[in-house]
Amino acid sequence: MAEIQNRLQRLWNDEDGLGTLEVLLIVAVLVAIAIVFRKWIVGWFQDILGKANGNLKDSTVSPCVPGPTTDCTAP
């Protein structure tokens, strides 16, 4: 019985892998937060993309992509 208690005590005091456990707990908390607030996060992200898309549509500057046959220098 003393041997089992000794092994359990050593296992309890062993700190190898503690960093891994901490990282896993942090990831689990982040995933839980993402699940709880997923609708808000998705709405926020779609709002940002919608505003960016609207700004691109409202832009009067035509984009120029330089290539072998195009020159983007001002006339």
ROLONU-878747 format. One record per atom (N, C-alpha, C): residue number from 1; atom name; x negated, y, z. Coordinates in steps of 0.001 Angstrom, whole numbers, plus 500000, padded with zeros to 6 digits. Layout:
REM residues N
[atom NUM 'CA' [X Y Z]] ...
This chain:
REM residues 75
[atom 1 'N' [499179 498813 500000]] [atom 1 'CA' [500000 500000 500000]] [atom 1 'C' [499132 501255 500000]] [atom 2 'N' [498037 501214 500707]] [atom 2 'CA' [497133 502362 500763]] [atom 2 'C' [496534 502634 499387]] [atom 3 'N' [496305 501569 498610]] [atom 3 'CA' [495732 501732 497258]] [atom 3 'C' [496718 502473 496350]] [atom 4 'N' [497982 502157 496442]] [atom 4 'CA' [498998 502831 495630]] [atom 4 'C' [499094 504302 496017]] [atom 5 'N' [499081 504564 497320]] [atom 5 'CA' [499139 505956 497772]] [atom 5 'C' [497909 506734 497309]] [atom 6 'N' [496757 506070 497344]] [atom 6 'CA' [495514 506703 496909]] [atom 6 'C' [495591 507044 495417]] [atom 7 'N' [496091 506112 494618]] [atom 7 'CA' [496207 506360 493179]] [atom 7 'C' [497213 507464 492881]] [atom 8 'N' [498323 507461 493579]] [atom 8 'CA' [499314 508510 493385]] [atom 8 'C' [498759 509874 493774]] [atom 9 'N' [497986 509909 494853]] [atom 9 'CA' [497369 511158 495289]] [atom 9 'C' [496374 511660 494243]] [atom 10 'N' [495570 510761 493677]] [atom 10 'CA' [494621 511159 492635]] [atom 10 'C' [495351 511634 491383]] [atom 11 'N' [496434 510948 491022]] [atom 11 'CA' [497215 511345 489861]] [atom 11 'C' [497825 512730 490075]] [atom 12 'N' [498343 512979 491278]] [atom 12 'CA' [498959 514268 491599]] [atom 12 'C' [497935 515398 491553]] [atom 13 'N' [496724 515137 492018]] [atom 13 'CA' [495680 516154 492078]] [atom 13 'C' [494927 516324 490762]] [atom 14 'N' [495094 515393 489832]] [atom 14 'CA' [494393 515451 488549]] [atom 14 'C' [494961 516597 487724]] [atom 15 'N' [494106 517504 487270]] [atom 15 'CA' [494559 518669 486521]] [atom 15 'C' [494225 518565 485042]] [atom 16 'N' [493729 517435 484575]] [atom 16 'CA' [493475 517261 483149]] [atom 16 'C' [494804 517287 482413]] [atom 17 'N' [494849 518001 481316]] [atom 17 'CA' [496067 518096 480537]] [atom 17 'C' [497045 519134 481048]] [atom 18 'N' [496668 519867 482068]] [atom 18 'CA' [497567 520876 482613]] [atom 18 'C' [497801 521992 481598]] [atom 19 'N' [496786 522336 480842]] [atom 19 'CA' [496940 523365 479815]] [atom 19 'C' [497952 522945 478763]] [atom 20 'N' [497935 521682 478387]] [atom 20 'CA' [498883 521159 477414]] [atom 20 'C' [500303 521258 477947]] [atom 21 'N' [500485 520921 479190]] [atom 21 'CA' [501806 521005 479801]] [atom 21 'C' [502303 522444 479825]] [atom 22 'N' [501438 523362 480151]] [atom 22 'CA' [501830 524765 480182]] [atom 22 'C' [502233 525249 478796]] [atom 23 'N' [501471 524871 477783]] [atom 23 'CA' [501807 525269 476414]] [atom 23 'C' [503146 524670 476002]] [atom 24 'N' [503376 523413 476324]] [atom 24 'CA' [504648 522776 475988]] [atom 24 'C' [505823 523445 476693]] [atom 25 'N' [505636 523841 477938]] [atom 25 'CA' [506704 524541 478653]] [atom 25 'C' [507000 525906 478031]] [atom 26 'N' [505963 526614 477633]] [atom 26 'CA' [506155 527911 476989]] [atom 26 'C' [506894 527744 475667]] [atom 27 'N' [506499 526756 474880]] [atom 27 'CA' [507178 526497 473606]] [atom 27 'C' [508636 526132 473851]] [atom 28 'N' [508893 525308 474853]] [atom 28 'CA' [510269 524908 475157]] [atom 28 'C' [511118 526112 475550]] [atom 29 'N' [510560 527025 476324]] [atom 29 'CA' [511294 528232 476715]] [atom 29 'C' [511566 529104 475492]] [atom 30 'N' [510582 529261 474612]] [atom 30 'CA' [510785 530062 473410]] [atom 30 'C' [511850 529453 472504]] [atom 31 'N' [511843 528140 472366]] [atom 31 'CA' [512864 527466 471552]] [atom 31 'C' [514241 527654 472180]] [atom 32 'N' [514323 527541 473483]] [atom 32 'CA' [515610 527730 474166]] [atom 32 'C' [516127 529153 473963]] [atom 33 'N' [515247 530134 474054]] [atom 33 'CA' [515646 531528 473831]] [atom 33 'C' [516105 531716 472392]] [atom 34 'N' [515387 531124 471455]] [atom 34 'CA' [515766 531239 470040]] [atom 34 'C' [517124 530603 469783]] [atom 35 'N' [517411 529495 470445]] [atom 35 'CA' [518704 528836 470262]] [atom 35 'C' [519822 529690 470858]] [atom 36 'N' [519589 530241 472023]] [atom 36 'CA' [520619 531046 472688]] [atom 36 'C' [520922 532309 471886]] [atom 37 'N' [519892 532967 471367]] [atom 37 'CA' [520073 534236 470672]] [atom 37 'C' [519991 534095 469155]] [atom 38 'N' [520253 532912 468603]] [atom 38 'CA' [520062 532692 467173]] [atom 38 'C' [520951 533580 466316]] [atom 39 'N' [522192 533784 466704]] [atom 39 'CA' [523080 534627 465897]] [atom 39 'C' [522581 536066 465882]] [atom 40 'N' [522139 536552 467018]] [atom 40 'CA' [521627 537914 467081]] [atom 40 'C' [520345 538041 466260]] [atom 41 'N' [519454 537058 466359]] [atom 41 'CA' [518183 537092 465621]] [atom 41 'C' [518435 537046 464121]] [atom 42 'N' [519332 536157 463683]] [atom 42 'CA' [519639 536045 462260]] [atom 42 'C' [520274 537339 461758]] [atom 43 'N' [521211 537913 462522]] [atom 43 'CA' [521825 539176 462125]] [atom 43 'C' [520824 540308 462035]] [atom 44 'N' [519929 540366 462992]] [atom 44 'CA' [518886 541395 463000]] [atom 44 'C' [517978 541263 461782]] [atom 45 'N' [517585 540029 461468]] [atom 45 'CA' [516700 539781 460345]] [atom 45 'C' [517404 540122 459025]] [atom 46 'N' [518681 539750 458896]] [atom 46 'CA' [519431 540071 457680]] [atom 46 'C' [519626 541582 457549]] [atom 47 'N' [519800 542269 458647]] [atom 47 'CA' [519923 543724 458622]] [atom 47 'C' [518636 544359 458113]] [atom 48 'N' [517510 543884 458591]] [atom 48 'CA' [516214 544418 458139]] [atom 48 'C' [516033 544168 456644]] [atom 49 'N' [516335 542937 456200]] [atom 49 'CA' [516179 542639 454776]] [atom 49 'C' [517159 543436 453925]] [atom 50 'N' [518376 543636 454431]] [atom 50 'CA' [519352 544425 453698]] [atom 50 'C' [518914 545868 453538]] [atom 51 'N' [518370 546444 454597]] [atom 51 'CA' [517882 547824 454519]] [atom 51 'C' [516707 547925 453544]] [atom 52 'N' [515804 546951 453588]] [atom 52 'CA' [514653 546966 452686]] [atom 52 'C' [515117 546833 451242]] [atom 53 'N' [516086 545950 451005]] [atom 53 'CA' [516610 545764 449657]] [atom 53 'C' [517310 547030 449187]] [atom 54 'N' [518076 547671 450076]] [atom 54 'CA' [518741 548921 449722]] [atom 54 'C' [517744 550013 449393]] [atom 55 'N' [516677 550094 450143]] [atom 55 'CA' [515643 551094 449873]] [atom 55 'C' [514984 550845 448523]] [atom 56 'N' [514794 549592 448176]] [atom 56 'CA' [514197 549283 446876]] [atom 56 'C' [515143 549651 445736]] [atom 57 'N' [516441 549412 445925]] [atom 57 'CA' [517409 549747 444880]] [atom 57 'C' [517538 551256 444707]] [atom 58 'N' [517434 552005 445803]] [atom 58 'CA' [517566 553454 445753]] [atom 58 'C' [516302 554147 445251]] [atom 59 'N' [515228 553429 445146]] [atom 59 'CA' [513959 554015 444752]] [atom 59 'C' [514006 554446 443292]] [atom 60 'N' [513488 555641 443002]] [atom 60 'CA' [513453 556133 441626]] [atom 60 'C' [512115 555844 440967]] [atom 61 'N' [511167 555370 441726]] [atom 61 'CA' [509853 555069 441185]] [atom 61 'C' [509889 553664 440615]] [atom 62 'N' [509517 553547 439349]] [atom 62 'CA' [509499 552220 438750]] [atom 62 'C' [508184 551539 439108]] [atom 63 'N' [508261 550324 439563]] [atom 63 'CA' [507026 549634 439928]] [atom 63 'C' [506215 549286 438688]] [atom 64 'N' [504952 549380 438824]] [atom 64 'CA' [504056 549026 437733]] [atom 64 'C' [503134 547919 438219]] [atom 65 'N' [503123 546852 437475]] [atom 65 'CA' [502253 545730 437805]] [atom 65 'C' [501156 545678 436766]] [atom 66 'N' [499936 546005 437160]] [atom 66 'CA' [498856 545991 436173]] [atom 66 'C' [498578 544582 435668]] [atom 67 'N' [498336 544483 434416]] [atom 67 'CA' [498024 543202 433802]] [atom 67 'C' [497129 543424 432597]] [atom 68 'N' [496898 542379 431843]] [atom 68 'CA' [495996 542518 430692]] [atom 68 'C' [496550 543445 429613]] [atom 69 'N' [497884 543580 429507]] [atom 69 'CA' [498452 544414 428453]] [atom 69 'C' [499101 545683 428994]] [atom 70 'N' [499102 545878 430322]] [atom 70 'CA' [499729 547084 430888]] [atom 70 'C' [498699 547915 431619]] [atom 71 'N' [498938 549229 431577]] [atom 71 'CA' [498056 550150 432288]] [atom 71 'C' [498926 551008 433187]] [atom 72 'N' [498614 551072 434453]] [atom 72 'CA' [499442 551787 435434]] [atom 72 'C' [498938 553189 435719]] [atom 73 'N' [498086 553731 434899]] [atom 73 'CA' [497607 555079 435132]] [atom 73 'C' [498653 556067 434667]] [atom 74 'N' [498721 557206 435337]] [atom 74 'CA' [499705 558233 435004]] [atom 74 'C' [499350 558869 433664]] [atom 75 'N' [500375 559204 432847]] [atom 75 'CA' [500090 559816 431514]] [atom 75 'C' [499572 561228 431637]] 
